[in-house]
Amino acid sequence: TDGQARIRDARVLVVGAGGLGSPVIQYLATAGVGTIGIVDGDRVDTTNLQRQVIFSGSDVGLKKPEAARVRVREVNPHVDVVPISSWFDAGNARDVAGGFHLLIDASDN
């Protein structure tokens, strides 16, 4: 349908892959959003696992956007994931967010 095509063509940027961003990323992938950008400058730590549901113990030490990309592709291999392993700030906001239709702020600061 037209609605499904619009979701498939959507480009959504998620800022933060932590406690808020993890489930957001999973729901976007499950819904069939065509392109999901994931911005986070952190790595997965054991202290993240109880609340950052997209990660597992095998992800500890990995960059969060890269680890999340693997999980998204497991949920929906048709999603194009753009991992951005840096912090989102005023200095890079235009470059990072350019080309996305929607930005979801799931950051913790």
C-alpha positions, 0 to 999 in steps of 0.5 A: 500500500501507499502507507507501507511504501512511505515507511519503506522510503523514510529516512530516520536518524536516531541520536543515542543508542542507549536506554531510550534509543535501543527500543526506538531503533528496534521498533523502527526496524520492525515497522519497516523504516527503510533507512535508520541512522544511528548516532552514538559515540559510546561503546557497549559496556556490561552496565548497559545490558540491563536497560539497553535492550538491543545489545547482548553480552557479545556486544561488550566493547563494540561501538554502539552504532555498529552493534545495533546495526547487526541487531537491526539486520537480524530483525529486518534485513531490508533496512539500510542502517547508517552507523555513525560512531560519533557524538552528535553536537552543534559542530556536526549536526547539519552534516550528520542529519542531512538527508534524513526526514526525521530526527529522534532525540534519544540522547541522555543529555 
